[in-house]
């Protein structure tokens, strides 16, 4: 039989709840904005940019000697790092799967 207890629970101000909801919405919109900006920055790389980027493996292959002597060919072969070829193919597969 406490009528005051029922009245105080029903007459709570909605201001703090509305303020909290507005703050949460602002944070979500800000997070989406920065996330979208990051995606756009990554997606803006053109094929020309990729082609014009310096490739260390290609540079190494272009600096090999033109000698036809077996010893020189073997030296060039030993100096060539072919381990990254498989990693490059995996990166291409990942990009195509997107």
C-alpha positions in Angstrom: 0.0 0.0 0.0 2.7 2.4 -0.8 1.4 4.6 -3.6 4.4 6.8 -3.6 6.7 3.9 -4.6 4.7 3.1 -7.7 4.5 6.7 -8.8 8.3 7.3 -8.5 9.1 4.3 -10.6 6.7 5.3 -13.4 7.8 8.9 -13.4 11.5 8.4 -14.0 13.0 11.0 -16.3 13.8 9.7 -19.8 16.6 12.2 -20.3 19.6 10.0 -19.2 18.4 7.0 -21.3 17.9 9.2 -24.4 21.3 10.8 -23.8 23.0 7.4 -23.5 21.3 6.2 -26.7 22.4 9.3 -28.6 26.0 8.9 -27.4 26.0 5.2 -28.5 24.6 6.2 -31.9 27.3 8.8 -32.3 30.0 6.3 -31.5 28.6 3.7 -33.9 28.4 6.3 -36.7 31.9 7.5 -36.0 33.3 3.9 -36.0 31.5 3.2 -39.3 32.9 6.4 -40.8 36.5 5.5 -39.9 36.1 1.9 -41.0 34.7 3.0 -44.4 37.5 5.4 -44.8 40.0 2.7 -44.2 38.4 0.4 -46.7 38.3 3.2 -49.3 42.0 3.9 -48.8 42.9 0.2 -49.4 40.6 -0.1 -52.4 42.0 3.0 -54.2 45.1 1.2 -55.4 44.9 1.1 -59.2 46.4 -1.5 -61.5 48.9 1.2 -62.7 50.0 1.7 -59.1 50.6 -2.0 -58.7 52.5 -2.3 -62.0 54.6 0.7 -61.2 55.6 -0.6 -57.8 59.1 -1.8 -57.4 59.5 -5.5 -57.4 62.7 -6.8 -55.7 62.4 -10.2 -57.3 62.1 -8.8 -60.8 65.0 -6.4 -60.2 67.1 -9.4 -59.1 66.3 -11.4 -62.2 67.1 -8.5 -64.4 70.6 -8.1 -62.9 71.7 -11.6 -63.8 74.6 -12.0 -66.1 74.2 -12.8 -69.8 77.0 -15.3 -69.9 76.4 -18.7 -71.3 79.1 -20.3 -69.2 77.9 -23.1 -66.9 79.6 -21.7 -63.9 78.0 -18.3 -64.4 74.6 -19.8 -65.0 75.0 -21.8 -61.8 76.0 -18.7 -59.8 72.9 -16.9 -61.1 70.7 -19.8 -60.3 72.0 -20.0 -56.7 71.6 -16.3 -56.3 68.0 -16.4 -57.4 65.4 -16.7 -54.5 62.5 -18.7 -55.8 60.9 -19.3 -52.4 58.7 -16.2 -52.7 57.0 -17.4 -55.9 54.6 -19.7 -54.1 53.8 -16.9 -51.5 53.0 -14.5 -54.4 50.6 -17.1 -55.9 48.8 -17.5 -52.6 48.5 -13.7 -52.3 47.0 -13.6 -55.8 44.5 -16.4 -54.8 43.5 -14.5 -51.7 42.9 -11.3 -53.7 40.8 -13.1 -56.3 38.7 -14.8 -53.6 37.5 -11.4 -52.3 
